[in-house]
Amino acid sequence: MTGLFLEEGRATYLDEIQDRYQETLASSRAFVINQFGLSAFVWEGGAYRPRTFNFYLFPRLVEGQDKRFVCQASSMDFLARCGFDFNKAIYDGIGYMTATARDQRLAFVDRPQRERSEVLVTKPEDKAYVEEVVARVTGWMQGDAPTLDLAGCNAYQRLLQYQELRRPQFGSTDGPGFYVEKTNGEDGSLPFLRLTRATANEVAAWEAEQRQQRIDNIHKAAGFAAVFEAMRDSGKPAIGHNLSFDLSYSLHSYAQELPPTWEEYKALVGRWLPGGIFDTKLLAAQLPQLFEDTSLGFIHDGMLKGQLSERLEAFLTGAAAAGVENGSMDSDAAGLPVVEHADGYDRYKGVATEAFAHEAGYDAYMTGAAFACLVRLYEAAQASAAGAGAPGAEQQPSLAAVEELRWRINLSRSDMSYAALQGDDPQPDRSHVFYLGGWPEGKRVLGGDIVKQLAESGLGQLRASLVEGGIAALLEVFDAEAVPGAIEVLQARFPAWSVQPYSAYSDKRRLQREEAAAAAAAAAAAAGARRGAGGNKRQRVDTAAAAGAPMAATPGAAALGGAADASLFNRCRIM
């Protein structure tokens, strides 16, 4: 990724889930994924045999799409230190856009050309330019030269050229028409339009070729969206490690524009990854007796490279002992599943973790392998608790063992134990949190200063986090006995400030979000109404006098020789 955090958007410990989502939403819109790892785990012959892919990605220019994105210096430095090949990403990276944008562009290919408003030609030099274009095209049509190259020009002059070439005066009832192509000039010269004389059949064939080329270009530019659709259509669960940003970036890049609210986002996740989501960091955190460190490298190497072998063996042996005692299994201890790279997918076979760590493909493989082993450990823990034996290494681990953790993802720097992508989110107890605000905007107040001023207040250990752009704070009181009288103490110490329980602050934030959503909906409705009423269309202006040629107010219904014939316009095709 080209970055993770916008400078003004870092999460705080007491953020609500919608606040957290706003952070990931802003980051997803600002930064891009430049490398995507995918490892498909298949159970074959008593072992998992993953097929792992490492994709370089880069947004491609097509049909007016020219994506802007931000680069965070620390992220780019990190990628460089990890050996990321920036040239490969830019020159050879797979293009992408959202599936929604791709489908809209494909639908637009066959959409009838929208009636265009006429450009008012008033300047003498523009009138002369139009007259020159009309004269050149008229003279060419009266001859037999197969092509005509108009002079290279800027975008505005090219617009005037297109406007004149669409006029029915350049059609003919008994002679060939022509089609028009924009051609890039050589050596940095201005682009120009090339007219090619053609029969109706030739025009139709050229149009079909151009249409297919546009479709092919859209699919090529959309590129990686097809991979993400295949992931969706497989119905398989998606596994990630601490994947909040990975998930939001992927959906924003390959599925569709992210919605404004957390609840809408949860619905979007369910539609695009119907097999469910598992977070290996969250799974490992539920087994603190095995993993004091839940980083991906630690849990992977601990389970698959033997660095935690003694600890894991004792854990699994204990589960087996419970089964033996219960008479449900033999004395053999349960084992971690075997994970071996599939034939032909040997890039990461036998490599040192540090050699490929943070290459997206290797990280995807490590995540999948760690998940397979974690599921087995959960099976063993559940079997031990039930007095039954866990299955052996040759048996495929069952997702039923971790079903409770499906759709839950890790939240860092938060008192929320997880975020729920389906169902209700956990509600942390914040009865010990108080809102302090009301100092003048522009006055510099630091959380540490507030805590110092309360050092002798009898409230005990405190922590203050600034909110609302630094003009208010949330104060945590960790001494349970001090919580009931905290508001009185704070009001006495800061009489000019507003002091409220967290619940009042939360209600205020909820009301602010609802008002903002209503205002945004009203603005969108008003904009739609203006578009529907044609409020942004310019008046059509007859410029025939300027061009010295007959025309009508509506293209395709011109008066040529006194007869209106819409078919004449169809003899000329411009794409």
Number of C-alpha atoms within 10 A of each C-alpha: 19 21 20 23 19 16 7 8 15 11 18 15 13 20 15 18 21 15 17 21 21 16 19 24 22 15 20 27 17 19 21 24 17 19 20 19 17 23 22 16 20 14 14 11 9 13 18 22 21 22 19 23 18 16 18 23 22 24 25 21 14 16 11 6 11 10 12 10 13 13 15 16 11 12 15 16 12 14 17 12 9 15 12 18 12 15 9 12 18 16 11 13 20 20 22 23 26 22 24 15 17 23 13 11 18 17 11 11 15 9 9 7 8 6 8 12 14 17 16 15 19 10 10 10 10 16 17 15 17 22 18 13 18 20 15 13 17 13 11 16 21 9 8 9 10 12 16 16 16 16 14 18 16 11 12 9 15 18 13 19 19 14 16 22 23 18 21 26 20 19 23 17 10 6 13 17 24 23 23 20 14 15 13 13 13 8 6 7 10 14 18 20 21 18 23 18 22 20 16 18 10 15 23 15 12 16 16 12 12 14 16 13 12 17 17 13 16 24 21 19 22 25 24 26 26 18 12 19 15 11 19 19 13 11 13 14 17 20 20 23 25 20 19 18 18 17 17 20 24 18 23 19 25 23 24 18 16 19 14 13 16 18 16 11 19 16 13 18 19 16 12 18 20 17 18 21 23 24 22 27 23 21 23 25 16 13 15 11 11 17 16 12 13 21 15 20 17 17 27 25 17 19 18 18 14 12 14 17 14 11 16 19 15 12 19 26 21 18 27 29 22 23 26 18 14 14 13 14 18 13 15 16 24 28 21 25 23 18 20 17 20 16 9 8 14 13 13 16 10 10 11 11 17 9 12 16 15 18 18 22 23 23 25 23 23 24 23 25 24 27 24 22 22 24 24 27 26 22 24 30 21 17 19 22 13 13 19 22 32 30 23 18 17 15 18 19 23 14 16 12 18 17 12 9 20 21 22 21 24 22 19 14 11 17 16 19 16 19 18 17 21 17 11 9 14 13 12 12 10 14 14 17 23 23 25 26 19 13 16 11 11 8 9 10 16 15 18 14 12 18 18 11 11 18 13 9 15 11 20 16 13 18 15 21 18 19 17 8 9 17 18 23 23 22 23 22 21 15 13 11 11 17 18 11 10 20 17 11 18 21 15 12 13 18 10 11 17 14 23 17 18 20 14 13 17 13 11 12 14 14 12 12 14 12 12 12 14 12 12 12 12 12 12 12 12 12 13 12 12 13 12 10 10 10 10 9 11 12 10 13 13 17 21 16 12 18 21 14 15 16 21 17 15 14 16 20 18 21 16 18 8 7 9 14 15 15 14 20 21 16 23 26 20 15 11
